[in-house]
Amino acid sequence: MSEQPQTASAPLLSPALGRIVTGLLAGTLFGLGLTISGMVNPAKVLAFLEIFGAWDPSLMFVLGGATTTAFIGYRLLPSLRTNPLFESTYAASPRFGITGRQITGNIVFGVGWGLVGLCPGPAIVAMAFGDVRLIVFLVTMSVGFLMFRVVDGPLMQRASAAEPIEDAEEPISLRKPRR
């Protein structure tokens, strides 16, 4: 019996379709996780943020799961595979310092999260439950995005032209200098 030469089989999905399917699966998993964890319930989130009252620490498991997943994805997987499934190389993680602009944005985001008990991802997922307040939240959040574009238009134009964005201030480095 003569052996027939082995031919390489075609990939199941094209890279473009693979990225779409991967995004859909990841988004579905994300939405399911947000719903199961209670992060689509503003009362649950506000109870987590209420550290000096009736604190509900259960959402720390969500943070732990996210941290573990990110660790595996960014640290372990590249050492196990030479390239991702649907890309030629792994995207480099940007190494930027912390700027005043980021601190300000984090504070504004945190105040909004603390007032409402939702951030954008869970709010979008929670829309499936048909709560009109969520539509109001998402519309006003979109107004905030538009206000940012008006106030910070030139920066957004540079970013959309794929130019590197440079902050006017020097980033704060949290890393010790290597010797």
C-alpha positions as CSV (number, residue, x, y, z in Angstrom):
1,M,0.0,0.0,0.0
2,S,1.3,3.3,-1.0
3,E,0.9,6.3,1.4
4,Q,-0.8,9.3,0.0
5,P,0.8,12.6,0.7
6,Q,-0.8,14.6,3.5
7,T,-2.2,17.9,2.5
8,A,-2.8,20.8,4.8
9,S,-6.4,21.3,5.5
10,A,-7.9,24.7,5.0
11,P,-8.7,26.6,8.2
12,L,-12.2,26.4,9.5
13,L,-12.7,30.1,9.5
14,S,-11.1,32.9,7.6
15,P,-9.2,35.4,9.8
16,A,-11.9,38.1,9.3
17,L,-14.7,35.7,10.1
18,G,-12.7,34.2,13.0
19,R,-12.3,37.7,14.6
20,I,-16.1,38.3,14.2
21,V,-17.0,34.9,15.7
22,T,-14.5,35.4,18.5
23,G,-15.9,38.8,19.3
24,L,-19.4,37.5,19.3
25,L,-18.5,34.6,21.6
26,A,-16.5,36.9,23.9
27,G,-19.3,39.5,24.0
28,T,-21.8,36.8,24.8
29,L,-19.6,35.4,27.6
30,F,-19.1,39.0,28.9
31,G,-22.9,39.7,28.9
32,L,-23.6,36.4,30.6
33,G,-21.0,37.0,33.2
34,L,-22.3,40.5,34.0
35,T,-25.8,39.2,34.3
36,I,-24.9,36.2,36.5
37,S,-22.6,38.3,38.7
38,G,-25.3,41.0,39.3
39,M,-23.3,43.8,37.7
40,V,-26.4,44.7,35.6
41,N,-28.2,45.5,38.8
42,P,-27.3,49.0,40.0
43,A,-28.4,48.1,43.6
44,K,-25.8,45.3,43.7
45,V,-23.0,47.6,42.4
46,L,-23.9,50.4,44.8
47,A,-23.9,47.9,47.7
48,F,-20.3,46.9,46.6
49,L,-19.3,50.5,46.5
50,E,-20.8,51.2,50.0
51,I,-17.7,50.1,52.0
52,F,-18.7,51.9,55.2
53,G,-22.3,50.6,55.3
54,A,-23.9,47.4,54.2
55,W,-21.0,46.4,52.0
56,D,-21.4,43.5,49.6
57,P,-17.9,42.3,48.7
58,S,-19.2,39.6,46.2
59,L,-18.2,41.6,43.1
60,M,-14.6,41.2,44.1
61,F,-14.9,37.8,42.5
62,V,-15.7,39.5,39.2
63,L,-12.5,41.5,39.6
64,G,-10.6,38.4,40.4
65,G,-11.9,36.6,37.4
66,A,-11.1,39.5,35.1
67,T,-7.6,39.8,36.5
68,T,-7.0,36.0,36.1
69,T,-8.3,36.1,32.6
70,A,-6.1,39.0,31.7
71,F,-3.0,37.4,33.2
72,I,-3.6,34.3,31.2
73,G,-4.3,36.2,28.0
74,Y,-1.4,38.6,28.2
75,R,1.3,36.7,30.1
76,L,0.8,32.9,29.6
77,L,-0.8,32.5,26.2
78,P,1.9,34.2,24.2
79,S,4.5,31.9,25.7
80,L,2.4,28.9,24.7
81,R,1.5,29.9,21.2
82,T,3.7,31.7,18.7
83,N,0.8,33.6,17.2
84,P,-2.9,34.2,17.9
85,L,-5.6,32.2,16.1
86,F,-6.8,34.9,13.8
87,E,-3.8,37.4,13.6
88,S,-0.2,37.1,12.5
89,T,1.2,38.5,15.7
90,Y,0.1,39.4,19.2
91,A,-0.8,43.1,19.7
92,A,1.8,44.8,21.8
93,S,0.5,46.1,25.1
94,P,1.2,49.8,25.3
95,R,3.5,50.9,28.1
96,F,2.4,54.4,29.1
97,G,2.7,56.2,32.3
98,I,-0.2,57.6,34.2
99,T,-1.1,61.2,33.2
100,G,-3.3,63.8,34.9
101,R,-5.7,63.4,32.0
102,Q,-6.2,59.7,32.9
103,I,-6.6,60.4,36.6
104,T,-9.2,63.1,35.8
105,G,-11.1,60.6,33.4
106,N,-10.9,57.9,36.1
107,I,-12.4,60.3,38.7
108,V,-15.2,61.4,36.4
109,F,-15.9,57.7,35.5
110,G,-15.9,56.7,39.1
111,V,-18.2,59.5,40.2
112,G,-20.7,58.5,37.4
113,W,-20.4,54.8,38.4
114,G,-20.9,55.6,42.0
115,L,-24.0,57.8,41.3
116,V,-25.7,55.4,39.0
117,G,-24.3,52.0,39.9
118,L,-23.6,51.1,36.2
119,C,-20.8,51.5,33.8
120,P,-21.3,51.3,30.0
121,G,-20.8,47.6,29.5
122,P,-23.3,46.4,32.1
123,A,-25.8,49.2,31.0
124,I,-25.8,47.9,27.5
125,V,-26.3,44.3,28.7
126,A,-29.1,45.4,31.1
127,M,-31.0,47.0,28.2
128,A,-32.2,43.5,27.4
129,F,-34.4,43.7,30.5
130,G,-36.2,46.7,29.0
131,D,-35.7,49.2,31.8
132,V,-36.4,52.7,30.4
133,R,-33.9,54.3,32.9
134,L,-31.1,52.4,31.1
135,I,-32.0,54.0,27.8
136,V,-31.9,57.4,29.5
137,F,-28.5,56.5,31.0
138,L,-27.1,55.4,27.6
139,V,-28.5,58.5,25.8
140,T,-27.0,60.8,28.4
141,M,-23.7,58.9,28.3
142,S,-23.7,59.4,24.6
143,V,-24.2,63.1,25.2
144,G,-21.1,63.1,27.4
145,F,-19.2,61.5,24.6
146,L,-20.3,64.2,22.2
147,M,-19.4,66.9,24.7
148,F,-16.0,65.4,24.9
149,R,-15.7,65.6,21.1
150,V,-16.7,69.3,21.1
151,V,-14.3,70.2,24.0
152,D,-11.5,68.0,22.8
153,G,-12.1,68.0,19.1
154,P,-8.5,68.6,17.8
155,L,-7.2,65.7,19.9
156,M,-9.9,63.4,18.6
157,Q,-9.1,64.4,15.0
158,R,-5.4,63.6,15.5
159,A,-6.3,60.3,17.1
160,S,-8.6,59.3,14.2
161,A,-5.8,60.2,11.8
162,A,-3.7,57.5,13.6
163,E,-1.2,60.0,14.9
164,P,0.3,59.3,18.3
165,I,-1.3,61.2,21.0
166,E,1.1,63.1,23.3
167,D,-0.1,64.5,26.6
168,A,1.2,67.9,27.5
169,E,2.4,66.7,30.9
170,E,5.0,64.1,31.8
171,P,3.5,60.7,32.6
172,I,4.0,59.4,36.2
173,S,5.9,56.1,36.1
174,L,4.9,53.5,38.6
175,R,7.8,51.2,37.6
176,K,11.2,51.2,39.2
177,P,13.9,52.1,36.8
178,R,15.9,49.0,35.6
179,R,19.6,49.0,36.3
